[in-house]
Amino acid sequence: MPDYRHIPGRNDRPADGTFDAVKARAPAVTSSATAAENMAWRYGVRLLNEGYFWEAHEVLEQVWLNAPPNSRERRLVQAVIQLANGWLKEEMGQPRARLRIAELCRVAFEEAFPEGRGTGLMGLEKDGALRAAANLANGNASVFLEIEYEL
């Protein structure tokens, strides 16, 4: 885990390249079939769950970039990035921004899990993903994201 949580406007940003090694471990193509072995994905989710929201966004951006355009994986990773961003806005004392981002997050999760496809995308389930978006909207930081394999 990083030495500290970066919160823009409150402390120094980590040095450039801090997360390059883990981002380099992201597969060339983000796929649900290989999510359990995708170290960048797993680390990004772990960062989120441990309250390293800015850092999670930094790591997960590479996972998102490697997801095929218009894929369910891309929408899911986008939603998780928004989840991290929403919690970061809360940490920064911007609850209205948190609420706005929570709705974007919910919509992206819904798009990642279209009707009839509610299970097993990147180790996440639809109900848990939507619960995470609702927790963000309500400011309930008890659980950020439940994932089916150990981080």
Secondary structure, DSSP 8 states (H G I E B T S, - for coil): --SS---TTTS----TTTTHHHHTTS-SS--GGGGGG-HHHHHHHHHHHTT-HHHHHHHHHHHHHTS-TT-HHHHHHHHHHHHHHHHHHHHTT-HHHHHHHHHHHHHHHHHHS-TT--S-BTTB-HHHHHHHHHHHHHT--S-----SS--
